[in-house]
C-alpha cells in the first residue's frame, strides 16, 4: 500500500512547516499599518455621582 510509505510525505510536511515558520511570518511582519496609533492624552473624564430617586 503506497500511502503508508512516509518518505515523500514526511519531507513535504517538514519543508512546508519550515516555510510557514520562517518565510511567511517575516513577510507578514514587514507590512506597516497605514495609520500609526498615537498616544492619547491623559485627561481624566469628569465623573459625577448619580443620586438615586428613592
C-alpha positions in Angstrom: 0.0 0.0 0.0 1.8 3.1 -1.2 0.0 5.6 1.1 1.8 4.0 4.1 5.2 5.0 2.7 6.2 8.1 4.7 9.2 9.0 2.6 7.8 11.7 0.2 5.0 12.9 2.5 7.2 13.5 5.6 9.6 15.6 3.6 6.8 17.7 2.1 5.4 18.2 5.7 8.7 19.2 7.1 9.5 21.6 4.2 6.1 23.2 4.3 6.4 23.8 8.1 9.8 25.3 7.6 8.3 27.7 5.0 5.3 28.5 7.3 7.5 29.2 10.3 10.4 31.2 8.6 9.5 32.9 5.4 5.8 33.7 5.8 5.9 35.4 9.2 8.8 37.7 8.1 6.8 38.7 5.0 3.7 39.4 7.1 5.6 41.4 9.8 7.1 43.7 7.2 3.7 45.3 6.5 3.1 48.6 8.2 -0.2 49.9 9.3 -1.3 53.0 7.3 -2.3 54.9 10.4 0.2 54.5 13.3 -1.6 54.7 16.7 -0.9 57.9 18.6 -0.8 58.0 22.4 -3.9 59.6 23.8 -3.7 62.5 26.3 -4.1 61.6 29.9 -7.1 63.8 30.6 -9.5 62.4 33.2 -13.1 62.1 32.4 -15.5 64.0 34.6 -17.4 61.5 36.7 -20.5 62.6 38.6 -22.2 60.6 41.3 -25.8 59.6 40.4 -28.4 60.4 43.0 -30.9 57.6 43.2 -34.5 58.8 43.3 -35.5 56.9 46.5 
